[in-house]
Amino acid sequence: MRLTQILRTTTSAAVVGAAVFGFAGIASAQDQDGPAASVDDIIVTAQKREQSLQDVPIVVTSLNQEALNNAGVKDIKDLQILTPGMTVTSTTSEASTTVRIRGVGTVGDNPGLESSVGVVIDGVYRSRNGVGFGDLGELERIEVLKGPQGTLFGKNTSAGVVNIITEAPSFTPGYNAELTWGNFNALGASGSVTGPINDQVAFRLYAAKRTRDGFNPVDTGDGPRSQTDDQNQDFWTARGQLLILPNDNASIRIIADYSSRDEYCCTGTQVRTGQTYPFVDALSTGTGQRPPNATFSGLPFSRTGFANRGTEQEITDRGISAEGNFDLNAFGGATLTTVTSWRQWDSVNGQDIDYTGADILYRNPDGDYGYRVGNITQEVRLAGQNDRLDWLVGAFATREHIDRTDSYIFGADYTPFLSFLLSANLNRAVPAFPVSTNDIGCFTRVGQTALGLQQCLGTGGAVSGGGIGYIVGQGVRDQYSQDSDSLALFTNDTFHVTDKFDITVGLRYTYDSKSMDALQTNQNGNSNTCNAALANAGVVIGVLGAAGSSVLGTMCLPWANSAFQDRATHQEESDGEFSGTVKAAYRFNPSLMTYVSYARGYKSFGYNLDRVQNGTTPLASTFFPSELVDNYEAGFKATLFDRKVLFNVSYFDQKVTDFQLNTFLGTAFVVESIPELKSRGFDADFLWFTPIEGLSLSSGLTYTDAKYGNFINTDLANPANFPQLSLLPGRTPSFAPEWSGTASANFERSIGHGLRLGASLTAKYTSEYNTGSDLLPYKQQDAMTLVNGRITFGSEDDRWTFELWGQNLTDKEYIQVGYAAPLQGTAFQSSVQTTGAYAGTYYNPALDTATYDAYLGQPRTYGVTFKVKY
């Protein structure tokens, strides 16, 4: 059947997506007439053609429109409750969002890193995870593919793909509208309309607006922040589509979308307050932060954050794409597909860098902190099939430009706070040196002498001090510009050796070229304080010895270091890499298929777009190499009990080489290539269409045994980073829980008089895992279970529906990401620990003075939704 015949005669967007606009993964478990009633009704397009789910040797979680609605999925964060082995987190803003699969993913704070898990929306790759988050609109289905991808997708990924398909235009007129109210004063409205313009063109328009108060109260301390809550919601989105059928052999789908967010995100809250608390609280005219307990151990859960500066985030996302599918007579009948896209994403943020009520360090939401990602992509595929061969060849090209601006601004409390830190450290070694807010002037006094320095430190800065401090309201403004070009050729071919035995071979070659220019600037005398201290370096080290070097390093942290003054750098690199897959599948009978596969994944090299230094010397290169993955899988897919039960199991064993770890080391994010990360385990999926009318049960389970290899300092590009990464060798990486399981029960049936009643319950269990890339113990999240539920009542023809829903029904308290608060204590020591549980590392819990904060998961939310449909 030709494409246009399918599109003209169906009223189901599911068929449109599966037959024409589907990409690798599982299609909706829903046909034209209603929900799937057996395993055979679940159609997949994983190999660019319609197949039964059970015939495709791919590990994937398939979520149809009904499942997504029952779980309340509006964006990708909501998706993780339905997907075992997947975590989604945000940190400093929604721009810093990360997806991980089977314990592998790229921390999202640095746009210089590409994503290990790709996000594809309507066939268009979103180049960073953060650009794929927001209201996804009318969803047809979502597919989560696990493991390396690249010979069927245009863009290669090393850990997996989240493939999102929205509803396409229909030639049958229709409309949808939705109104939602929830706690935290949540309000939402959305609507769409679709139908024909003429016999050859159909359209669909969608728009949504959502607002909500913040989840977390904020103590504003010294101010000037006036917003007393955080993590609120205020955004709108619109999407327009055209489906054009110029003749019987061609179809074109054009999509344009625009989204805007204007919100506050994200403050952290203390999970452990360390020994710098007296300094923070003394400098704040309000409340500086949560008081510590007597033993400086972990604090009870609290949602109250501390921030005297604003955390505004303004994000816009826009783009346009065109996909064409053309039936050809060549090659015995083939389909030519072309996908062209342009996208631009902008983020402007403010941040209270120290996460306290004191005015120490901050970033203004004036455009000096944020980034823009713009790209164009072009993909071309030619696919065909005959009795013995299903073949596909393609090419993918993309050009991307990233502009990042970064700033640090000194607050009124920065100089006295740094003096507190320095004098407290010196006081522990020399009790005659009192703790003081005036010691900075001791080190910056012009022509300081050894005697003068001793007198100054001994009097808390009262004698022989008076040197300059840091200029309030000044700081740094850095600009980074990265250009990337990527070109790939790929093929994926399945040979039907016999009626039961298939072999699939996929091959890809990717060539990447990147260049990065940086201009780093200290504004309006910002570097004078560091310069003045360095001018006295001989005296400082002569009096204080090794402690003097530490003092100079603290006074010349990256945002104050004079070595970055008007520093311009240029870096560039080009490289190519082969990747691909080999699969073998054997069908013992129509109900049982087994398969084995090997896949090699690739994620491109790049540059750390940040200030990075050793001691007080800037690093000449911020380059990191490409990440490679070798993944082996073996599994079976079974259909049981009159094809009413699906049971699939797959074993995986993958090794990541040069894993790109982006981690915060207290003063800057650094990127290190960890030589080896291994992850092995199994995935299992179960689905049962029960004998009870309208009741289906499903579950999924992922077991993951992930470990870093045993590496030493010389294995790192910058060996000086090893002390703060010394907990990693041989240990489980962050966000890699050993067990992750999901379970869902869905019930829907007619109750007479043209009415129907439905209910759904969804739960996800996750065993304990660490949320910090450096694996410090205070960043641990205990095992937890999240539960969502929904009750629906409406007409059998879906003309109207009333829903009562709740998410995180048990109000589980949990953290998304834990981190050490900047400048507030020390976790890692200067020497290797020789005894205790952390022997061989640079960490000793008894000597850990750090304050730890966390970005929190969402609390219980609930509400009602009313929908109408025609």
N, C-alpha and C positions, 0 to 999 in steps of 0.2 A: 504494500500500500504506500502510495506517495505521501510525502510529509503533509502537503496541503490538504489531502483527503482526511488525514487524521485530525488536523487542526480544525477543519471546518465542521466535522461531524461530531466532535466530542464536546461536552460541556464540562469535562473534568480537567482541571489544571494539572492533576496528578499524571494523566496520560500525556499531556503536553510536555511536562517536565521529563518524564521517563523516556518518551519516544524521541524527543528532539533536543531538549535543553538539559538533559541529565548529564552528570559527570560522574567520575569514579565514585562508587559507593552504592549503598542500598537505597532503592527507591521506596516510595511510600507503601506501607502495607495497607493500601486502600485502593480499590478500583472504582470504576464509574458508579457502581450501584451501592457502595457502602463499605463498612469496615471489612477487613479480611476475615474470612471464616475458616481458612485452612492455610497451611504453610505454602501451598501452591499459589496462593493469591499474592504473595510477597514477591514483587518484581524488582530486579536489580539492573543497573546499567553500568556496572563496574568496569566492563570491558567494552564500553561504547555501543552496546546492543542490549536489548531486553533479554533477561534470563531469570530463571528462578533463583532466589537467594541461595538455595542449597546447591546450585551448580557452580558457584563462583568461589574459587580458593583465595578468599580475602577475609581478614579479620576486621570486622566493622560493626559498630553499633548503629542500627537503623531506627530512626525516630520519625513517625509519620505525624500528620497534622493533628490527629486526635491525641496521640501521646504527648505532643508538645503542649497542646492546650490544657490537657489534664494536669500537667506538671507546672503550668504557669510560666512557660518559657517565653520571655520577651527578648532576652539577649543571651550571649554565649555564656555568661556567668551562670545563668539559670540552668544551663545544659548539663552541668557537672553532676547534678543529682540523679541524672538518668544514665550516666556513663561511668562504668567502673574503670579504674585506672587513669582517670582524668581529673586534673585540678586546674582551677582558674583563679588567679589572684590579681589584686590591684594594690599599688603601694602609694607613692606620693601623689598620684592623680589617676584618673581613668586612662590617661595616656600611657601610664606605666602598667600595662596589663600583660599577664603571661599565661599561656596555656601550656600544660605539661601532660605528656602521655607516657605511661610506664616509667615514671620517674625521670623523664628526659624533657627538658625545655629550657628556653633562654630567658633569663631575667629581663624584664621589659624597661628598665630605667634608662637604657642607653640606646638611642636610635642607630648607632653605628653597627649594632648587631642585627642580623636577620633572624627570623623566627625559626626555631626547630620544628614547631607545629604550625603548618600553614593554615590560613583562613581564606576560603574561597567563597564568594557570594555571587550567585548567578554566573558562574564561570569565570569571574574576575578575581585574581589573586590580590589580597590585601597585604601589602609588603611588610607591615608590622602588626603584631597582634592587637595593639591598642587602637588601630584604625578600623578594626572590625567590630567594635563594641558600641552598643546603643540599641535602640529599638529596631528590631529586624523586620518589623512589618508583618504582612500576611505570609506566613510560612507554609510551604507545601511539604517540605521534609528537611531533615538535617541528617547528615551521615558523618560519623566519626571513624576515619580509617586509621588503623594503628600500624606503625612501622614506616620505613622509608617509602616515599612516593616520587615519581618523576617520569615514568615512561608512559603514563596516561594523562597526567596533569601537565599543564604548561610549565609550571614552576616546580622545581625540585624542592623537597623537604626531607629532613633527616629523621624526624620522629613520628610524623603523622600529618593528617589533614582533617580540618573541620570544614565540610562541604555543605553549604547552605543554599537551598533552592527556594525562592519566593514564588508566590502564585503568578502565573502568566496571564496576559489578557485573554478574554474569552469572546467568541462571537455571539454568545448568548447574553443578553443584557442582564445585569444584576448589580446589587449594591450590598454593602455591609456597613454596620455602624455599631459602636461599642462605647458604653459609659462605665467608668469604674470609680468606686470610692473605697478608701482603705484607711487604716489607722495611720498615725503620723500625718494626718491631713492629706493623704494621698488622693489626687484627682487625676483622672485620665480620660481622654476621649480620642477615638480614632474612627476613620471611615474610609470606604473605598467605593469606587464605581467602575464598572467594566461593561463593555459592549462593542458592537460594530460601529465603525464610522462609515464604511461602505462594504461591498462584498469582498474587498481585498485587505482591508485594514481594520483591526480591532485595537482598543485601548484599555488601559487600566490606570486609575489614579488612586493613590493612597496618601493619607496624611494622619499624623498623630501628634498630640500634645500631652505631656505628663508632668505633674508637679508633685512634690512631697517634701515635708519638713525633714530636717536632718535626723539621723539615728543617734548621733552622739552630742551631748551637751558639751560646751566649751567654756572653760574658765579663761577669761581674756587677760588676766594679770595686769600688766602695766598699760595695756592698750598700745596703739589706737584702735585695734580691732573692736568692732561693735557687734559682729555676727556671733550669736551665742549658741549656735548649733553647727553641725558639720555633717558632710555626706548627705546633703539634701539632693533633690532631683528637680530639674527645671530644664526641659528640652522639648524641641519639636522636630519633626522630620516629615519629609514629603518625597514621594517617588512617583514618577510618571513613566508609562511604558506604551510602546506601540508594537503590535505584531502585524507584519506586512507579508502578504502572500501574493507576490507579483505574478506568479504562474503556477502551474501544477507541480513544478519541480523545485521550487525555491521557497524559503521562508526567511524572514529577517526580524529579529527582535531587538528593539532599541530601548534602553533603560537610562533614565536620568534621575539622580537623587540628590538631596541636600538635607543635612542634619545640623542642628545647632544646640549646644549645651552651654548654660551659664549657671554654674553651681559652685559650691564650696566643697573642696575635697583635697587633701585628706589629712586630718590630724591623727596623731597616735595617742595612746594612753599608756601610762607606766604600768608595766607588769612586774618590775622590780626597780625600786629607787635605790641608787647607790650612794656612795659617800660624798659626792659633790652636792648633795641636797642642801646643806646649810648655806653654801655659797649662792645657789640659785634662789633660795627662798629669801635670803637677806637682800638680794638685789631687786627683788620684785616687790612693788608697793602693794600688790594684791597677793594672790596665792601663786607661788612659783611652780609647784608640782606636788604630786601626792607624797605625803610624808613616808619615810621608810619604816619598816618594823624594826624591832630591837636587834634582830640578827641579820638585817639587810637581805632577807630571803624574799621569795616571790610574794606578791601582793594579791589580795582577793580581786576577783574580776570586777572591773568598773568600766563604764562607757565614757566617763568624763575625760576629755582631753584638755590640754593646756596649750594656748597659743595666743600671744599678744599681737601677732601679725596675721594678716589675711591669708586665706588659702583658696582664693578665687581660682576657678578654672573656666576658661572660655574655649570651647572646642567647636570647630566647624569641619564638616566632612562633605565633600561634594564629588560628583563624578558622572561620567556618561560612558555607556558601552553599547556596542553593536555586535550582535552575533548573527551570522548568516549560515544557513544550511542549504546545500544545493545537491540535488540528485543528478548524477552523471551516468551516461551510458558506457563510459570508458571503464576499462579493467573489469569487464563483466558486470558492471553495475557498482558504483561507489558513491560515497557521500563526501563532499567537500565542506568542511566547517572552518569558518574564520571568526575569530573573536578579537575585537579591537576595543581598547579602553583608555580613558584618561581619568586620573583621579588626583585630587589635592586635599590634603588634610593639614589643619592648623591647630596648634595648641598654645595658649597663652596662660601662664599660671603664676600664682603667688604662693609663697611658702614661708612658714615659720620654721627655720632650719633647725633650731635647737629644741623645738617641741616643749617649750616651757612658757611660763608667764613672764619671765624676765626678757629684757630687750637685748638679745645677744647677737644673733645673725638672722637675716631674713632675705627674701626675694620679693620684689614688688611685682604686681600683675600688670606691668606697663609695656610688655613686649620684650623685655630684656631677659626673660626666662621662658623658654618654650621652644617649639620647633615646627617646621613645615616639611611635609613629605609630599612630593609631587612625582607622579610617574605616568608613563604611557606604556602600554603593552600591546603586542600583536602576536596572536597565535593562529596557526594554520594547521589543520589536520585533514588527511585523506584516509578514508577507511572503507573497507569492502570485505566480502566474504564469499566463500564457495563451500562445497561439501567437505573439504579437507582443511581449509585455512581461513581464519579470521585475522585480517591484517590491518595495521594502522601505522602511518608514518606522519610525522609532524615537525613543526619548527616553532620556537618561541623566542621572542625578543622583547626586552624591556629596557627602558632608560629611566633612571631615577635620579632625582635631585633632592638632597636634604640640606636644609638650613637650620642650624641649632644656635640659639643664643643662651648664654648662661651668665648669671650674676650672683654675687654675694655682696650684701650691704651690712656694714657694721652698725649695730644698735648702740644705744647709750650705755649699755652694760657690758659691752665686749671687753673693753680695756680693764675694768675692775675685775671681771670674771676671770680673764686670763691671768691677772695678777694673783687672784685667789689660788688658781690651779698651780702656778709656778711656785708661789711661796709655800703652799701646803706640801708640795713634794720636797722642797728644800728643808722645810721644818722637820720632816720625818728623819732626815739625815743629820741636820744641825738644829737642835731644838732652840738654840739661841736666835735663830732667824724666825721672827714671828710671822704668822699668817696675816696677809695684808692685801688691801685693794690698790696699793700704790707702787708695787714692785716693778712694773713695766718701766717706769722712769729711771730705775736704777741701771737698767741695761742699755737704755737709749741716751743717757746723758752724754753730751759731746765731750770727748776727751776723758772719759771715765778712767779712773786709776784703780789698781788693785785694792788699795786702802779705802778709796771712796766707795767701791762696790761693797766691800765688807761692811762699812759703816751704814751704807744705805740699806742693805738687806737686814742688818741688825736692828735698825730703827723703823722697819716697815716703810721705808721710802722717805722718811722725814728728813734725813741728813744725806747730802751728796746725791740727791735724786733730781727730780724735776725734768727728766728727759721727756720726749714727746710720746704720746700714746696714739691709738688708732683714731682716725677722723670719723666722727659719728656721721652717718648718712652717706659715706663714701664706700667704695669697694672695688669690685672688678666687673668688667663686661667683656665676655669672650664671644667670638663668632666662629662658627665652624660651618664649612660648606663641603659637602661630599657629593661627587658625581659617580654614578654607577651605570655601566652598560653590561648587559648579559645577553648572550645568544646561545640557543640550544637546539640540537637536532635529536629527535627521539623516534623510536619505533617500538611497537608492542604487538606481537604476533602469536596466535594460538594455533598449533598444529593438532588436528584431530587424527592421531595415529590410528586409533580404532574407534568404534562407537563408544567405548568405555574409557579410553585413555587419551588424555590431552597433555601436551607440553607447550608451555608459554615461555617465550623468550622476549625480554625487553632490554633495550640498550639506549643510552643517552650520553651525549657529549655536551658539556656546558663550558662555555668560555666566558669568564668574568673579567672586567676591567674596572678598577676603582681609583679615584684620586680624591685627596682630602686636603683642603687648605684651612688653616687656623690662624686667627689673629686674636692674641690674648693681651688684654689691656688692664692695667691697674689705674683707676681713675683718681684724678685730683689729689695727688700726693699719698695715695694709699700705700705705696711701697716705701715711704720714708721711714716708717717705724722699723721695718725689717732691715733696711739699709743701716739705720743708726745702730741697731743691735749687732749687725755683722761687722760694723766698723770697730766695735769693741770686742770682737771675737777672741782675740788673744788674751785680753784681760779676763773675760768671762770664763774661758776654759782654764786659764791659769789659776783662778781662784776656786772654781767649782769642779775642775776635772771633767770626768765623763758626763756629769750632770750638766755641765755647761753646754755641751753639744745638744743635749736634750732641750735645754732652755732655748737655744737658737733655733732648733727645729720647730718648737712650738710657736715661737714668735714669727717664723717664716713659713707658716702653713700655706698650702697652695693658693688660697685666696688673699694672702698678704705678701707672698714671696716676690721680691723685687726682680728676680731672675725672669719672671714672666712679663715684665714691663715691655709693652709694644713688641711682643715676640710673635713673629710670623713664621709659620712652617708650612711645608708642602711635602706630601707623601703620595706615592702612587704605586700600583701593583697590578699585574695582569697574570692570569693563570687559567688553565683548563683542566677538566677532570671528567673521566668516564664514570658512569654509574649505570645501574640496571638491575634486572631480575631474571631468575629462572624458576619456573614453577612446573610441577608435575601433578596431575590430578587423575585419580582412578575411581570410577563408579562401579562398585560391586553390584549394585542393583539400584532401582530408582529411589530407594530410601537411604542409601549410604554412599557417601563420597569421602575419600581420603585424599590428602594432598601434602606435599612438602614444597618448600620454597627457600630461595636465597635472594636477598636484595641488598644492594649496596646503595647507601644514601650519601648525600653530599650537601653541605651548607657552606656558603662562600666565606672567604676571608673578609677582613674589614679593619676598621680603625676605631679605637676608643676616643670618642668625642668629649674629652674632659682634660682637665689639668692633672697631670700625673708626675710625681717627682720621687727621687731617691734622696733621702736626707733633705737638702735644700736645692738639689740640682734637678731641673726638669729633664724628663726622659726625651731623648732625641726621637724615638720612634714609639708610636702607640699601635703599631700593627699587630694583628693576631692572625694565625693561619686558618685555613679551611678546616671544617669539622667533617669527619668521615664516619660512616656507620656501616657495619657488616651485620646483617640480621638474618637468622635462620629460623624457620618455622615449620612445624608439622602438626597436622590436625585432621579432624574428621567433622563431617556435617551429617547428622542423622535426622530423619523424619519418621516419627513413630505414631502408632495408634490411629490408623486410618488418616494419616497426614494431619493430625490435629496437634501434634507435639513436635517442637523443634528443639534439638539438643546439639549444640556445637561446642567443640573444645579445640583449643590450639595451644601448642607449646611454642614459646619463643626464646631465643638466645641471641642477644645482640651485644656488640662491642662498639663503643664510640671511641674514636681516636681523635686526640686534640679537642676534647670537649671545651667549648667556649663558655667559661665561667665568668660571669659578671657579678662582682661582689663589692660591698661597701666596707672599706677598711678603716672607718672612723673619720677620715678627712676627705676621701674621694672614692669614687667607684673605679675599680681596676678590672681589667679583663686579663685573665690568665688561661692559657690552654693547658688543661689537665691531661696528661698523656693518655690515660685510659679510664674509661667508665664501662663497666659491664652490667647488663640487666638481663635477667632470665626469669622465666616463670610461665604462667599459663593464663589464658582467657577462656571463660566458659559462658555460654548464653543459653537460656532456657525460655521457651514460649509455649503456652498451653491454651488452646481454644477449648474451654471446658464444656462438658455436656449441659451445663446450666446456661440457659439462654442469656446472651449478653455479657457473660462473665469470661474474662481472659486474665491469665496470670503470666507474669514474665519476671525474669531475674537475670543478673549478670554477676560474674565474679572474676576478679583479677588478682592473682598472686604474683608479687614482684620481689625478686631477690636482687637488689641493685647494690653495687659496690664500686667505689673508686679503686684503681690500682694502687699499689704501694710505690709512691714516688718520693723523691728527695728534692732538696732545694735546687740542685743543679739541673733538674729536669724542667724547671720553669724558665720562661723567658726572662723573668726578673727574679732571681733567687732571693732578693730582699723581701719578697712577699710571702716567703714560706712560713715564717713564724705565725702569721695570722691565718694561714691555710693549713697549719700542721695537724688539725683535727681531721682532715679529709682522708689521708692515705688509709686504704683498707676499710673505710667506713661507708655507711649508706648515705647517699646524697640527699639533699633537701627535697621535700615533696615527693618522696618515694615510699609511701606506706607499704608494708608487707602485704596487707589484705585490703581490698576495696570491693565492696559488693553493693548491688542495687536490687530492689524488689518493687514490683508494682502490681496492684490489683485494680482492674477497671471493670465497672459494671454499668450497663445501660440497656434499658428495655422499655417497651411500651407499657403504659398503665391504663390504656383505654381513653376514649373520648378525644383521640388525636393528640395525646400528651405522652411524654416520655420522661423517665427519671434516670439519672445517672450518678455514679459516685466513683471516685478514684482515690487511691492512697499510694504514695510513692515514698520510698525510704532509701537512704544510702548510708552504709557503714564504712568507716575508714579507720584502720588501726593507727597507732601513734606514728608521728613523723616529725622531723625537724623542719621549721620554716625558714631557717637562716642558711645562706649559702656557705657560711663559715662553720656551721654546725655547733655553735655555742649552746650549752644546755638550757639556758633561759629562753630559748626560742622554740622549745619543744611544744607541740600540740598533742594532747592526749587523744586516745581513741574516742570517736564520737559517732553519733547517728543523727542524721537530719531527716525530718519527715515533712512532706507536703501533702495536702489533701484538698479535694474539691467535690462539691455536690452541685449537680445541675438539674434544672427543671425547665421544660419547655415544650414546644410543639414538635410533633414527629417530623414535620417537614423542615425543621430548623428555621422557620420564619422568625421565631423569637426564642430566646434562652435567658434564664436567670441563673446566675452562678454564685455560690457562697464558697470562698476559697481561703486557704491559709498556707503560709510558707514558714518553715522552721517552727512547726506547731508546738514543739516541746520547749521552745525558747532556749535552745542550746547556746551556751556561751562559748565562743571559740575565737581564735585569732587567725587572721589570714597570713600575715607575715610579721615576724619579730625582728627587731634590729637594735643595735647598740646606739643609744642617743649620742649625737656628735659632741665631743669634748667633755663628756660627763663620765669620767672614770676610765679605767684600763682593764681590759679583759685578758689579753695575752701578755706574757712576761717577756723579759729580755733574754732569758736563758732557758734551756731545755729542762723540763721537770724530770726528775729521776725516780720518783716514787709515786704511789697512788694509782688511781684508775686512769689518769691521763699521763702516765710516764711515757717519755719519748716525744711529747708535744710541748708546746710553749704555753699551755694553759694549766692553771691551778685554781680550782674554784675557791680555795681559801684566800687567794690573793686577788680575786676578781672584785674590783671596786666600781664596775660600770653600772650605769642606769640603763635599763632595757625598756623599750617601748614596743608597741605592736599596733598594726592596723587590724581592726576587728571585723569579724564576719557579721552579717546582718542579723538583727534580732527577729523575734516572731512578728510577722506581718499578716494581716487578714483584711478581708473586705468583700464587697459584692460587685458583680459585673452584670450588666444587662446588654444583650446583643440582639440586633435585628438583622435579618438577611432576606434578600430576595434573589 
